[in-house]
Amino acid sequence: METDSFIPSYLELHRRGELKKRAEEAVRRLADCAICAQACKVNRLQGELGVCGTGRFAAVASYGPHYGEEDVLVGTGGSGTIFFSNCNLACVFCQNYDISAYGVGQEVTSLELADMMLRLQARGCHNINLVSPSHVVPQILEALVIAADNGLKLPLVYNTGGYDAVPTLQLLDGIVDIYMPDFKFADDEAGERYSGAPRYFTVAKSAVKEMHRQVGDLVTDRRGIAQRGLILRHLVMPGRLDDTRRVVEFISQEISPNTYVNIMGQYRPEHMADRFPELNRPLNRSEYLAALSTAREAGLQRLAN
């Protein structure tokens, strides 16, 4: 589906004062934190730290135009990525473990985060791509209020590992334009073993359903640039093609066969993968091709190039 006239929905919420109310509510929830699905129940307003290792303020590792994302996000101007430090997952194979596990980056205020968004817009980026946002939703919303006050009008991309709490996603209803979860495992035990995420498959299914309820299938403009909808990533893991089958069948049958899906074949053993012999090898090309075939057989109609 294509459209030429698009205004981010958060601007209407901002005009009505609802965006500020959502931000204030999200910040209040930091006092007994269940912002993400880890639900650590620590008081982040007082500096207590849970699984994500992030307190009152978000930390940012880097930001700038990014040309390595999906074509529908990159266009000619790039995707305006903001890489948040730390993560609510602890993937033993993480390729960005310096950021996610070791917290490389600097704490920023809401004003500084808003300035990053506005700078990315000024540089001609097509969207604001929030990478690993699940644990810093309150801080993002605070910054968004300031950025909207100062002319931000780009779509927001919520680029997540998929381990998101539905009540937090409900706060984002009408704010996030493009949800982009990475749906890795179709097994709760594997999610906990390899990503430190109890009930991963159960949580991710509920989260993706809520995301799709809010934004629907992906809509692009006539240039092919994403404006609203769900983009779903699935990282194919070595020896785990059954996960792929269950994930793509879930998407086709319970979300939409018209879901825009990126079957990703770039797995390589990083971080602590050498402690898990079954994951300590790159993905075989034959496994990747089998994953693509499985997705097509499941009836998915929009696979990323």
KOLDONU-772966 format. One record per residue (C-alpha): x, y, z; residue in one letter; residue number from 1. Coordinates in steps of 0.02 Angstrom, whole numbers, plus 50000, padded with zeros to 5 digits. Layout:
[[X, Y, Z], A, NUM]
...
***
This chain:
[[50000, 50000, 50000], M, 1]
[[50063, 50174, 49957], E, 2]
[[50020, 50348, 50017], T, 3]
[[50087, 50522, 49983], D, 4]
[[50010, 50622, 50124], S, 5]
[[50078, 50572, 50293], F, 6]
[[50085, 50661, 50459], I, 7]
[[50154, 50568, 50610], P, 8]
[[50012, 50532, 50730], S, 9]
[[50113, 50591, 50880], Y, 10]
[[50092, 50770, 50818], L, 11]
[[49905, 50763, 50846], E, 12]
[[49931, 50689, 51019], L, 13]
[[50055, 50827, 51054], H, 14]
[[49933, 50962, 50998], R, 15]
[[49803, 50894, 51120], R, 16]
[[49927, 50881, 51265], G, 17]
[[49911, 50692, 51267], E, 18]
[[50092, 50661, 51220], L, 19]
[[50152, 50752, 51375], K, 20]
[[50030, 50654, 51484], K, 21]
[[50094, 50489, 51413], R, 22]
[[50273, 50543, 51447], A, 23]
[[50233, 50589, 51627], E, 24]
[[50144, 50423, 51655], E, 25]
[[50290, 50327, 51582], A, 26]
[[50413, 50417, 51696], V, 27]
[[50305, 50377, 51848], R, 28]
[[50316, 50193, 51804], R, 29]
[[50506, 50199, 51825], L, 30]
[[50478, 50202, 52013], A, 31]
[[50423, 50019, 52010], D, 32]
[[50493, 49974, 51842], C, 33]
[[50401, 49857, 51726], A, 34]
[[50438, 49961, 51572], I, 35]
[[50499, 49806, 51480], C, 36]
[[50453, 49623, 51497], A, 37]
[[50590, 49591, 51626], Q, 38]
[[50480, 49683, 51753], A, 39]
[[50624, 49704, 51877], C, 40]
[[50518, 49815, 51992], K, 41]
[[50667, 49923, 52042], V, 42]
[[50653, 50111, 52074], N, 43]
[[50749, 50184, 51929], R, 44]
[[50701, 50360, 51982], L, 45]
[[50812, 50332, 52134], Q, 46]
[[50953, 50256, 52032], G, 47]
[[50914, 50074, 52063], E, 48]
[[50966, 49962, 51918], L, 49]
[[50882, 49808, 51848], G, 50]
[[50928, 49693, 51704], V, 51]
[[50950, 49836, 51581], C, 52]
[[51076, 49927, 51691], G, 53]
[[50994, 50095, 51653], T, 54]
[[50934, 50216, 51786], G, 55]
[[50839, 50379, 51771], R, 56]
[[50924, 50438, 51611], F, 57]
[[50947, 50351, 51445], A, 58]
[[51122, 50325, 51378], A, 59]
[[51164, 50340, 51193], V, 60]
[[51310, 50253, 51109], A, 61]
[[51297, 50343, 50942], S, 62]
[[51176, 50424, 50821], Y, 63]
[[51176, 50470, 50637], G, 64]
[[51110, 50424, 50464], P, 65]
[[51120, 50237, 50436], H, 66]
[[51118, 50153, 50265], Y, 67]
[[51126, 49971, 50319], G, 68]
[[50944, 49952, 50369], E, 69]
[[50802, 49887, 50260], E, 70]
[[50780, 49979, 50095], D, 71]
[[50610, 50043, 50147], V, 72]
[[50692, 50137, 50291], L, 73]
[[50850, 50197, 50206], V, 74]
[[50794, 50280, 50044], G, 75]
[[50915, 50415, 49989], T, 76]
[[50936, 50507, 50154], G, 77]
[[50966, 50360, 50269], G, 78]
[[50878, 50302, 50425], S, 79]
[[50908, 50419, 50572], G, 80]
[[50970, 50294, 50700], T, 81]
[[50994, 50325, 50885], I, 82]
[[51084, 50178, 50967], F, 83]
[[51038, 50166, 51150], F, 84]
[[51164, 50091, 51269], S, 85]
[[51120, 49935, 51369], N, 86]
[[50979, 49815, 51329], C, 87]
[[50839, 49718, 51412], N, 88]
[[50905, 49560, 51329], L, 89]
[[51069, 49471, 51363], A, 90]
[[51098, 49379, 51199], C, 91]
[[51253, 49271, 51213], V, 92]
[[51285, 49295, 51026], F, 93]
[[51259, 49485, 51019], C, 94]
[[51359, 49572, 50883], Q, 95]
[[51346, 49740, 50972], N, 96]
[[51393, 49675, 51144], Y, 97]
[[51504, 49825, 51184], D, 98]
[[51347, 49932, 51180], I, 99]
[[51216, 49809, 51242], S, 100]
[[51314, 49713, 51375], A, 101]
[[51450, 49835, 51427], Y, 102]
[[51350, 49996, 51413], G, 103]
[[51469, 50094, 51303], V, 104]
[[51393, 50268, 51282], G, 105]
[[51348, 50426, 51376], Q, 106]
[[51198, 50473, 51480], E, 107]
[[51092, 50608, 51399], V, 108]
[[50956, 50724, 51458], T, 109]
[[50787, 50734, 51371], S, 110]
[[50843, 50898, 51293], L, 111]
[[50999, 50817, 51222], E, 112]
[[50901, 50669, 51155], L, 113]
[[50775, 50786, 51074], A, 114]
[[50918, 50881, 50993], D, 115]
[[50983, 50719, 50917], M, 116]
[[50812, 50687, 50838], M, 117]
[[50806, 50862, 50766], L, 118]
[[50984, 50851, 50699], R, 119]
[[50942, 50689, 50610], L, 120]
[[50791, 50772, 50530], Q, 121]
[[50897, 50920, 50476], A, 122]
[[51020, 50800, 50393], R, 123]
[[50882, 50733, 50281], G, 124]
[[50848, 50565, 50365], C, 125]
[[50681, 50484, 50323], H, 126]
[[50639, 50429, 50500], N, 127]
[[50698, 50425, 50681], I, 128]
[[50755, 50246, 50711], N, 129]
[[50760, 50206, 50898], L, 130]
[[50876, 50056, 50918], V, 131]
[[50853, 49952, 51077], S, 132]
[[50717, 50065, 51148], P, 133]
[[50623, 49942, 51259], S, 134]
[[50705, 49996, 51423], H, 135]
[[50704, 50184, 51388], V, 136]
[[50526, 50220, 51329], V, 137]
[[50496, 50353, 51464], P, 138]
[[50654, 50446, 51416], Q, 139]
[[50608, 50437, 51231], I, 140]
[[50435, 50508, 51264], L, 141]
[[50506, 50651, 51368], E, 142]
[[50623, 50695, 51225], A, 143]
[[50487, 50677, 51095], L, 144]
[[50382, 50811, 51180], V, 145]
[[50528, 50933, 51164], I, 146]
[[50568, 50880, 50986], A, 147]
[[50387, 50897, 50930], A, 148]
[[50384, 51071, 51008], D, 149]
[[50530, 51115, 50897], N, 150]
[[50470, 51048, 50731], G, 151]
[[50503, 50861, 50726], L, 152]
[[50390, 50780, 50596], K, 153]
[[50474, 50617, 50547], L, 154]
[[50401, 50443, 50575], P, 155]
[[50465, 50352, 50729], L, 156]
[[50538, 50177, 50709], V, 157]
[[50535, 50068, 50865], Y, 158]
[[50679, 49949, 50828], N, 159]
[[50667, 49817, 50963], T, 160]
[[50724, 49644, 51012], G, 161]
[[50541, 49600, 51035], G, 162]
[[50542, 49573, 51223], Y, 163]
[[50419, 49712, 51257], D, 164]
[[50285, 49736, 51390], A, 165]
[[50111, 49759, 51317], V, 166]
[[50062, 49895, 51444], P, 167]
[[50211, 49998, 51386], T, 168]
[[50168, 49969, 51204], L, 169]
[[49993, 50030, 51242], Q, 170]
[[50069, 50195, 51302], L, 171]
[[50148, 50208, 51130], L, 172]
[[49985, 50185, 51036], D, 173]
[[49970, 50331, 50916], G, 174]
[[50151, 50382, 50945], I, 175]
[[50257, 50251, 50859], V, 176]
[[50230, 50245, 50671], D, 177]
[[50338, 50094, 50625], I, 178]
[[50368, 49946, 50739], Y, 179]
[[50518, 49837, 50694], M, 180]
[[50539, 49690, 50815], P, 181]
[[50669, 49553, 50792], D, 182]
[[50578, 49389, 50826], F, 183]
[[50720, 49268, 50862], K, 184]
[[50657, 49113, 50951], F, 185]
[[50497, 49012, 50948], A, 186]
[[50538, 48926, 51112], D, 187]
[[50526, 48998, 51287], D, 188]
[[50668, 48892, 51353], E, 189]
[[50786, 48945, 51213], A, 190]
[[50744, 49128, 51242], G, 191]
[[50792, 49115, 51424], E, 192]
[[50948, 49011, 51391], R, 193]
[[51020, 49116, 51251], Y, 194]
[[50947, 49289, 51283], S, 195]
[[50909, 49295, 51469], G, 196]
[[50725, 49320, 51428], A, 197]
[[50600, 49214, 51524], P, 198]
[[50446, 49167, 51421], R, 199]
[[50523, 49247, 51266], Y, 200]
[[50410, 49167, 51135], F, 201]
[[50254, 49197, 51239], T, 202]
[[50300, 49379, 51270], V, 203]
[[50354, 49414, 51091], A, 204]
[[50193, 49344, 51018], K, 205]
[[50087, 49458, 51128], S, 206]
[[50199, 49607, 51090], A, 207]
[[50194, 49582, 50901], V, 208]
[[50005, 49564, 50905], K, 209]
[[49990, 49729, 50998], E, 210]
[[50111, 49815, 50878], M, 211]
[[50011, 49757, 50727], H, 212]
[[49848, 49807, 50809], R, 213]
[[49914, 49984, 50823], Q, 214]
[[49995, 50011, 50653], V, 215]
[[49939, 49870, 50537], G, 216]
[[50033, 49811, 50383], D, 217]
[[50173, 49919, 50314], L, 218]
[[50126, 50072, 50212], V, 219]
[[50253, 50160, 50101], T, 220]
[[50253, 50320, 49999], D, 221]
[[50278, 50322, 49810], R, 222]
[[50466, 50321, 49834], R, 223]
[[50450, 50157, 49929], G, 224]
[[50493, 50238, 50097], I, 225]
[[50406, 50166, 50250], A, 226]
[[50283, 50280, 50336], Q, 227]
[[50179, 50170, 50449], R, 228]
[[50159, 49987, 50492], G, 229]
[[50248, 49831, 50551], L, 230]
[[50417, 49771, 50489], I, 231]
[[50466, 49605, 50565], L, 232]
[[50642, 49537, 50571], R, 233]
[[50686, 49356, 50603], H, 234]
[[50868, 49312, 50636], L, 235]
[[50894, 49134, 50576], V, 236]
[[50998, 49039, 50703], M, 237]
[[51112, 48892, 50664], P, 238]
[[51026, 48726, 50688], G, 239]
[[50861, 48807, 50736], R, 240]
[[50757, 48802, 50577], L, 241]
[[50610, 48739, 50677], D, 242]
[[50606, 48910, 50761], D, 243]
[[50596, 48989, 50589], T, 244]
[[50451, 48878, 50541], R, 245]
[[50353, 48919, 50699], R, 246]
[[50389, 49106, 50686], V, 247]
[[50336, 49124, 50504], V, 248]
[[50181, 49018, 50530], E, 249]
[[50133, 49126, 50678], F, 250]
[[50157, 49283, 50574], I, 251]
[[50059, 49218, 50426], S, 252]
[[49917, 49142, 50526], Q, 253]
[[49899, 49259, 50675], E, 254]
[[49967, 49426, 50616], I, 255]
[[49950, 49446, 50427], S, 256]
[[50019, 49359, 50272], P, 257]
[[50050, 49535, 50207], N, 258]
[[50174, 49572, 50347], T, 259]
[[50339, 49644, 50283], Y, 260]
[[50467, 49517, 50344], V, 261]
[[50656, 49517, 50335], N, 262]
[[50728, 49342, 50351], I, 263]
[[50904, 49384, 50409], M, 264]
[[51051, 49271, 50374], G, 265]
[[51193, 49369, 50452], Q, 266]
[[51212, 49268, 50612], Y, 267]
[[51391, 49242, 50667], R, 268]
[[51457, 49183, 50835], P, 269]
[[51505, 49337, 50937], E, 270]
[[51518, 49386, 51120], H, 271]
[[51496, 49226, 51223], M, 272]
[[51434, 49109, 51087], A, 273]
[[51589, 49001, 51108], D, 274]
[[51516, 48942, 51273], R, 275]
[[51372, 48862, 51178], F, 276]
[[51438, 48736, 51051], P, 277]
[[51271, 48728, 50959], E, 278]
[[51283, 48915, 50920], L, 279]
[[51470, 48927, 50894], N, 280]
[[51470, 48927, 50705], R, 281]
[[51408, 49040, 50565], P, 282]
[[51243, 49006, 50481], L, 283]
[[51258, 48893, 50328], N, 284]
[[51193, 48960, 50163], R, 285]
[[51086, 48805, 50145], S, 286]
[[51003, 48845, 50312], E, 287]
[[50966, 49023, 50256], Y, 288]
[[50892, 48965, 50091], L, 289]
[[50787, 48838, 50184], A, 290]
[[50724, 48977, 50298], A, 291]
[[50671, 49081, 50148], L, 292]
[[50580, 48933, 50074], S, 293]
[[50492, 48902, 50239], T, 294]
[[50433, 49082, 50245], A, 295]
[[50363, 49071, 50069], R, 296]
[[50279, 48905, 50106], E, 297]
[[50196, 48985, 50258], A, 298]
[[50112, 49109, 50140], G, 299]
[[50212, 49266, 50180], L, 300]
[[50195, 49383, 50031], Q, 301]
[[50315, 49526, 50070], R, 302]
[[50492, 49465, 50103], L, 303]
[[50627, 49599, 50108], A, 304]
[[50753, 49600, 49966], N, 305]
***
